[in-house]
Amino acid sequence: MSNLPKILVGGPVSNHHEYCYESFVKTVKNLTYPHFDIFFVDNSQGDDFYNKLKKDFPESGRIPYHKNVKVRLAESRNLVREKVLKEGYDYLFCLDQDVLAPTNILQRLVAFDKKIVTGLYDNYFTRVDPATGQEVSRKLPVVWVKYLNDPLKLVTIRRDILESGRLIKVHSSGTGCILIHREVLEKIKFRWEDNKPGVDDVFFCIDALSTGFEIFADTSLRCEHIIEGRPVKWGEGDMKV
């Protein structure tokens, strides 16, 4: 075990995702990698969810509530980042509360020996259909690559590549099931920008690429994203971005 990389599994959690809490706990406790610790950070407004979280994961942390969700997410993840750097972990594995991962996800991601590597999970994305002018919603993987004709534009990955089962290089991804080496965290903090769309995952990828790191995605590693049932939707109330 001493030769295995030491991983900290963590990330932001809150009462907004309490609807899938039991599945989340089961996912974390069923991870089969033999050398990891757990540190989730609650950013809820009240005390009830934190008290519940501590029963399942006693080493959990907490940040003061902030009405801006961008601040809550970045500050929560930075608290986990600090623990990785201060306590000698080799990797941070960010796992979102609504992402259900395979039990062997840590072994599979570590085996690639990459500084940043993610599994795949889907989300709904809305765009305007140019033919009808109507908004349409599609379920797509939360990974993107640069558009060949416009490197400033990010596009979804071709279906044949996503179905190839290969490890591919991407230019942006979510942080719902991503493994990040400490060398990356030594140079990059999680951050937000109020005047630009996106939360900390967007800016993490921007900063990683600009610092010289590459981002990879394992197209064979599929996670389940529990989207249905969420009581507070993105863009509403204190989840507005």
N, C-alpha and C positions, 0 to 999 in steps of 0.2 A: 504493500500500500504506500510505503514511503516514496516510491518512485513515481507514483501517479500524481498528476497535477492536482492541486487543491483548489476546489471550486466553491465560491459563495453563490448560492441560489437566492435571488431576492428581487426586489422592485417595489413600485408603489402599489398599495392596495387601499380600498375604501369601502364604505357601506353602499356605494352606488352599484357595486357588483356583488352584493350579498346574495342575490338571486342564484348565483352559481357557486356559492362559497363551498358547499360540501364537495362538489366535484373538483374544485380547486385544491382543497385540502387532500383529497384522495390522490390527485395527480402528483403533488409534491411528495407525499409520504410513500408513494410507490416507485419513486425514482430508484434505479438499481445501481447507479454509480457508487463505488464504495468509499469515496473520499470527498464529501461535500458537507457544508453547513448551510443553515437557512437564516435569512435576515430580511424580512419584509417590513416595509415602512408604511404605517397608516397615515392618511392625510384627511380623514373624515372630520366633520365638524364636532360631533359629539363623542361621548366616551364609550357608548355601548359596543360598537364594532371593535374598537381596540381591545376592550376587555375580553371579547369573544376570541379575537385573534391570538391573544396571549395564552389562552388555554391550549390552543393547538400548536403554537410556535412561540415558546416562552422568550426567545431571544429577539422578538420583534421590536422595532423602533417606532417612533412617532415624530411628526413635525407639527408645529402650530398650524391651524387651519388658515388658508388664504382663499379669498373668494375667486381669484384667478386660477383656473385649472392649469394653465401653463406653468405657473409658479409652483403649484402643488406637485406636479409630476416631476419637474426638474429638481426641486429641492429634495424630494423623496429619493430620487435616484442618486443624487449626489451624496446623500447620507450613506447609501449602500456603497458607493464608490469609495468613500473615505474609509470604510471598514476593510474593503479589499486591500487598499494601499497600506493602511496602518498595521494590519494583522497578517500580512504576508501571503495572501491568496494569489494563485497563479491566474485565475480567471474569475470573471463575473458572468453568471448566467442569469440574464433578465428573463423572468417569466411573468407574463401578465395574468391577472386574476381570472380572466375569462378565456384563457388559452389552455386547452387540455393537450398535453404532450405525451408521446410514447414513453414508456418506462425507461427505455435505454437511450433517450435522447442525448444525455451527457456523454456517454461513451462514443456515440456516433459523431457528435460534433468535435470532441477532443481529438479523435483519430485523424481528422483532416490537418491538424497542426497549422491552423490559420489564426491570424490575429483577431479577425472578426468573421464569424460565420453564423448564419441563421437557418432555421427551418422555415417551412412555409405554412401560412394560414391565410384564410380568405377574409375579406370584409366587403361591405357594400360601398360602391362608388357611384356617384351621380354625375351625369354629363347631359348636355343639351344635344339632342339629335338634330343635326343640321338640316335634315330632310323635312322634319315636322315641327321643329322649334320646341318640342316637348322635352321635359326632363325624363331621362331613363336611368334606371338603377341596375347595375350589374355586380355580381359577386366575383371579385378578382383577388389573386394573391397580393399580399402587401409587400411587393418588391417591384422595383422599377429599374430601367436602364435608360441611358441617354439615347435620344432620337438621332439617327445618323445624319439627317438633313438639318438638324438644329441641336447642337450639343447642350444648349441651355434648357431644352425641353426633355422631360422624362416621360417615358411611355411604358405600358405594361409589356411583359415579356411574351413572345410568341408561344402559342399553345404547344407546338411540337417540341420546343425547348423545355417548357415546363413539364412536359410528360416524358422527357428523356431519362429522368432519374439521375442525371449527372450533377456534379458540382459545377456551378456557373458563377461568373463574376457579375455583380450588380452594382448599381450606383446609388441606390437608396433602398431602405427597408424599414419595416417597423421594428420595434424592440420587444415584441411579445414573446419571442423564444430565441434569443440571440446570445451567443457566447462571445465574450470580449476579453482579450488578454490584458493583463495588468499594464503592459507597455503602452497600450492605447490609452488607458485610464490615467497613466502618469502624465500624458500630454494633453488630454482632453477632458474638460468638465461638461456636464450636461447643462444646457442653457435654453433660453427661449427668447423670442422677439415679439413684442406686442403688436408691432405694425406689419407683421408678415404672417401668412397662413402657416399652420402646422404647429406641432408641439416639439418636445425635446428630441424625439427620434429623428425628425427632419434635420435639425441642426447638428445632431451628432454625426449623421452621415456626411453632411457637408464638411464639417470640421475634420472628420477622419480622412476623407479624400484629399482635402487641401493640405493635410499634414503628411501625406504620403502613404497612408494605409490603404489596403484594398478590402472590399467587402464581398463575401461569398455567400451563396445560398445553396443548400442541399435540396435539389428538386425531388429527391426520393423521400424526404422527411416531411410528412404532412401532419399538421396539428389541427385540432378542432377549435374553432373560434365560436364561443357561445354568445351569439349576438342577440338572438331572440330572447325576450323576457327582461331586457334591461329597462329598469323603471325610469331612468333619466337618460335621455338621448344626448349625444354630442350636439352642441349648438344650442342647448336649452339650459336655462337656469345657471347653476355654477359649473356646468360642463361646457359653457360657451367658450369658443376659441376664436 
